[in-house]
Amino acid sequence: MVDDSSEDAALMQAAFKEAKARCALKAVASGNEAMLYLQGKTPYSSRKQHPFPRLVLLDIQMPGKDGFAVLQWIRQRPEEWHRLPVLMLTTSHDYREIKRAYDLGANSFLVKPTGFEELVKLVDDTLSYWLSHNRGIAQAS
């Protein structure tokens, strides 16, 4: 998860726990941190502690490199990164932002719910689809 809001990150951690997610949520607070994490650079150089993600939840509105810049950067990386599912998770309902996200290669655009129960359902549905039902390239081999 890439989100500059520590409150949103804490809510997402609680939602993962409530949804009984069978995966760990790793959160970073900026686009720059996300880039370091994905590259396995310090302080994220241990892939045992900081494994390469199976999917990315990416906020749009962040200081410095915003979600669009991070998404574009991910899609410009080596071939295997092109298949990394990137889900925009934001408060925006703006059609232009939705269109831009898909144009840059987002796999999904999710609007953050306002209530905790709705967030738990979103987490449960999203993880169920992307990590259980959807067949990624790594699972096909």
C-alpha positions as CSV (number, residue, x, y, z in Angstrom):
1,M,0.0,0.0,0.0
2,V,1.3,3.4,-0.9
3,D,-0.5,6.2,0.9
4,D,0.7,9.3,2.7
5,S,-2.1,9.2,5.2
6,S,-1.0,7.3,8.3
7,E,-4.7,7.2,9.4
8,D,-5.7,5.5,6.1
9,A,-2.8,3.0,6.4
10,A,-3.9,2.1,10.0
11,L,-7.5,1.7,8.8
12,M,-6.4,-0.5,6.0
13,Q,-4.3,-2.6,8.4
14,A,-7.4,-3.0,10.7
15,A,-9.5,-3.9,7.6
16,F,-7.0,-6.6,6.6
17,K,-7.1,-8.0,10.1
18,E,-11.0,-7.9,10.2
19,A,-11.2,-9.5,6.7
20,K,-8.9,-12.2,7.9
21,A,-6.6,-11.6,5.0
22,R,-4.2,-14.4,4.3
23,C,-1.5,-12.0,3.3
24,A,0.5,-9.2,4.9
25,L,-0.1,-5.6,4.1
26,K,3.2,-3.6,3.8
27,A,2.6,0.1,3.7
28,V,4.9,3.0,2.6
29,A,4.0,6.7,2.9
30,S,5.2,8.2,-0.3
31,G,5.8,7.6,-4.0
32,N,9.6,7.8,-3.4
33,E,9.4,5.1,-0.7
34,A,7.3,2.9,-3.0
35,M,10.0,3.1,-5.6
36,L,12.7,2.2,-3.1
37,Y,10.6,-0.7,-1.8
38,L,9.9,-2.1,-5.3
39,Q,13.6,-1.9,-6.2
40,G,14.6,-3.5,-3.0
41,K,16.8,-0.6,-2.1
42,T,17.7,0.6,1.5
43,P,15.9,0.4,3.8
44,Y,13.9,-2.3,2.0
45,S,16.8,-4.4,0.7
46,S,15.8,-7.5,2.6
47,R,13.3,-9.4,0.4
48,K,12.6,-11.7,3.4
49,Q,11.3,-8.7,5.4
50,H,10.1,-6.7,2.4
51,P,9.0,-9.2,-0.3
52,F,8.1,-8.1,-3.8
53,P,4.4,-7.4,-3.7
54,R,1.8,-9.5,-5.4
55,L,-0.3,-6.4,-5.9
56,V,0.0,-2.7,-5.2
57,L,-2.7,-0.4,-3.7
58,L,-1.8,3.0,-4.8
59,D,-3.2,6.4,-3.7
60,I,-3.2,9.2,-6.2
61,Q,-2.9,12.3,-4.1
62,M,0.5,12.3,-2.4
63,P,3.2,15.0,-2.0
64,G,6.2,14.6,-4.1
65,K,5.7,11.7,-6.6
66,D,1.9,11.2,-6.8
67,G,0.2,7.9,-7.6
68,F,0.2,8.7,-11.4
69,A,4.0,9.2,-11.4
70,V,4.5,6.0,-9.5
71,L,2.2,4.0,-11.8
72,Q,3.9,5.4,-14.8
73,W,7.3,4.5,-13.3
74,I,6.2,1.0,-12.6
75,R,4.9,0.4,-16.1
76,Q,8.3,1.7,-17.5
77,R,10.3,-0.9,-15.6
78,P,11.5,-4.3,-16.8
79,E,9.0,-6.7,-18.4
80,E,8.0,-8.6,-15.2
81,W,6.8,-5.3,-13.6
82,H,4.4,-4.8,-16.4
83,R,2.3,-7.6,-15.0
84,L,2.3,-6.4,-11.4
85,P,-1.4,-5.6,-10.6
86,V,-1.7,-1.9,-9.6
87,L,-5.0,-0.9,-8.1
88,M,-5.6,2.8,-7.6
89,L,-7.2,3.3,-4.2
90,T,-8.3,6.8,-3.7
91,T,-11.0,9.2,-2.7
92,S,-11.4,10.6,-6.2
93,H,-14.6,10.1,-8.3
94,D,-13.1,12.4,-11.0
95,Y,-13.6,10.8,-14.5
96,R,-10.4,12.4,-15.7
97,E,-8.4,10.8,-13.0
98,I,-10.1,7.4,-13.6
99,K,-9.3,7.7,-17.3
100,R,-5.7,8.8,-16.7
101,A,-5.1,5.9,-14.3
102,Y,-6.3,3.3,-16.9
103,D,-4.4,5.1,-19.7
104,L,-1.2,4.7,-17.6
105,G,-1.8,1.0,-17.0
106,A,-3.8,0.7,-13.8
107,N,-5.5,-2.6,-13.4
108,S,-8.4,-1.3,-11.3
109,F,-9.7,2.0,-9.8
110,L,-11.2,1.7,-6.4
111,V,-12.8,4.5,-4.4
112,K,-12.1,4.4,-0.7
113,P,-15.3,3.8,1.2
114,T,-16.3,6.2,4.0
115,G,-17.2,3.5,6.5
116,F,-15.1,0.8,8.1
117,E,-17.5,-2.1,7.3
118,E,-17.5,-1.1,3.6
119,L,-13.7,-1.0,3.7
120,V,-13.5,-4.5,5.1
121,K,-15.8,-5.7,2.3
122,L,-13.7,-3.9,-0.3
123,V,-10.6,-5.5,1.1
124,D,-12.2,-9.0,1.2
125,D,-13.6,-8.7,-2.3
126,T,-10.4,-7.2,-3.7
127,L,-8.1,-9.8,-2.2
128,S,-10.5,-12.6,-3.1
129,Y,-10.5,-11.6,-6.7
130,W,-6.8,-10.6,-7.2
131,L,-5.1,-13.1,-5.0
132,S,-7.5,-16.1,-5.2
133,H,-9.6,-16.1,-8.3
134,N,-7.4,-14.1,-10.8
135,R,-4.6,-16.1,-12.4
136,G,-1.4,-14.1,-12.5
137,I,1.5,-15.0,-14.8
138,A,3.5,-16.4,-11.8
139,Q,0.7,-18.8,-11.0
140,A,0.4,-20.0,-14.6
141,S,3.9,-21.4,-14.7
